[in-house]
Amino acid sequence: MHEKLTKQFRFELGHHVMAELSQCANVEILSQSVLLLRAMTTAAEEAGLTVVHCQHYQFEPVGGSAVLLLSESHFSAHTWPEQATVAIDVFTCSDPTKAMNCVRVFSEILKAQSVQLQQIPRGIYG
């Protein structure tokens, strides 16, 4: 009885989406970390997330990493432009659809032909 009741009232504190976007037509964004950061910011804001701080790093000759600290948690990315691929991580402590919308908008900006993702509920209690 107790186990059944516990399963009924489970809550999650956050929602974690990890995705690999490949066959991206917009490789220029993957090549320059400042453009990557702009695209990530656009995706986060269009998904209804709040950016509080950001940082990026440019690799030579191409590629980069970037992270957005969100009031809801974070959004990070690492690129392989020579493979037209980016790995991203979106974690939110708010509406889980915002994380998925962020991934959707970002993949549209990059014109990704393939999106492989994994979703993980975080901080499950109850």
C-alpha positions as CSV (number, residue, x, y, z in Angstrom):
1,M,0.0,0.0,0.0
2,H,2.7,2.5,1.0
3,E,4.7,1.8,-2.2
4,K,1.6,2.4,-4.4
5,L,0.9,5.7,-2.6
6,T,4.6,6.8,-3.0
7,K,4.5,6.2,-6.7
8,Q,1.3,8.3,-7.0
9,F,2.8,11.3,-5.4
10,R,6.4,11.4,-6.9
11,F,7.8,14.8,-7.8
12,E,10.9,15.9,-9.6
13,L,13.0,18.9,-8.7
14,G,14.4,19.3,-12.2
15,H,14.4,18.0,-15.8
16,H,17.7,17.2,-17.6
17,V,17.9,16.8,-21.4
18,M,21.1,15.7,-23.0
19,A,21.2,15.8,-26.8
20,E,23.5,15.3,-29.8
21,L,22.7,17.4,-32.8
22,S,24.4,16.2,-36.0
23,Q,24.4,16.9,-39.7
24,C,24.0,20.6,-38.8
25,A,23.8,22.8,-41.9
26,N,24.7,25.9,-40.0
27,V,28.4,24.9,-39.4
28,E,29.5,28.6,-39.0
29,I,27.8,28.7,-35.6
30,L,29.6,25.5,-34.5
31,S,32.9,27.0,-35.6
32,Q,32.8,30.2,-33.6
33,S,32.1,30.2,-29.9
34,V,30.7,33.7,-29.9
35,L,28.1,32.7,-32.5
36,L,27.4,29.5,-30.5
37,L,26.7,31.6,-27.4
38,R,24.4,33.9,-29.3
39,A,22.4,31.0,-30.8
40,M,22.2,29.3,-27.3
41,T,21.0,32.6,-25.8
42,T,18.3,33.0,-28.5
43,A,17.1,29.4,-28.0
44,A,17.0,29.7,-24.2
45,E,15.1,33.0,-24.3
46,E,12.6,31.7,-26.9
47,A,12.0,28.7,-24.7
48,G,11.1,31.0,-21.8
49,L,14.3,30.5,-19.8
50,T,16.2,33.3,-18.0
51,V,19.9,33.8,-18.8
52,V,21.8,35.2,-15.8
53,H,25.4,34.7,-16.9
54,C,27.3,33.2,-19.9
55,Q,30.8,32.1,-20.9
56,H,32.4,30.7,-24.0
57,Y,35.8,29.4,-25.1
58,Q,37.1,29.3,-28.7
59,F,39.2,26.3,-29.8
60,E,41.8,26.6,-32.6
61,P,41.4,26.3,-35.4
62,V,37.6,25.9,-35.0
63,G,35.0,24.8,-32.5
64,G,34.1,25.9,-29.1
65,S,32.3,25.3,-25.8
66,A,29.8,27.6,-24.1
67,V,27.6,27.6,-21.0
68,L,24.6,29.7,-20.0
69,L,23.8,29.9,-16.3
70,L,20.0,30.1,-16.1
71,S,17.9,31.2,-13.2
72,E,16.3,27.8,-13.8
73,S,19.8,26.0,-13.9
74,H,22.0,25.7,-17.0
75,F,22.5,25.1,-20.8
76,S,25.9,23.9,-22.1
77,A,27.3,23.0,-25.5
78,H,30.5,21.6,-27.0
79,T,31.0,21.5,-30.8
80,W,32.8,19.5,-33.4
81,P,32.3,21.7,-36.6
82,E,34.4,19.3,-38.7
83,Q,31.7,16.7,-37.9
84,A,28.8,19.2,-38.1
85,T,27.9,18.0,-34.5
86,V,27.2,19.6,-31.1
87,A,26.6,17.9,-27.8
88,I,24.3,19.9,-25.5
89,D,23.0,19.7,-21.9
90,V,19.9,21.5,-20.7
91,F,18.9,21.3,-17.1
92,T,15.8,23.2,-15.7
93,C,14.2,23.4,-12.3
94,S,11.0,24.7,-13.9
95,D,8.5,23.5,-16.5
96,P,10.1,20.5,-18.2
97,T,8.7,21.6,-21.6
98,K,11.0,24.6,-21.5
99,A,14.1,22.3,-21.7
100,M,12.6,20.5,-24.6
101,N,11.6,23.7,-26.3
102,C,15.2,25.0,-25.9
103,V,16.6,21.9,-27.6
104,R,14.0,22.3,-30.4
105,V,14.7,26.0,-31.1
106,F,18.5,25.4,-30.9
107,S,18.3,22.5,-33.4
108,E,16.2,24.7,-35.7
109,I,18.8,27.5,-35.6
110,L,21.6,25.0,-36.4
111,K,19.4,23.3,-39.1
112,A,20.3,19.9,-37.5
113,Q,19.2,16.9,-39.6
114,S,19.5,14.5,-36.6
115,V,18.7,15.0,-33.0
116,Q,19.4,12.2,-30.5
117,L,18.3,12.9,-26.9
118,Q,17.9,11.5,-23.5
119,Q,15.7,12.9,-20.8
120,I,16.3,12.4,-17.1
121,P,14.0,13.5,-14.2
122,R,16.3,14.9,-11.4
123,G,15.8,15.1,-7.7
124,I,12.8,12.7,-7.6
125,Y,11.2,12.6,-4.2
126,G,7.9,11.6,-2.6
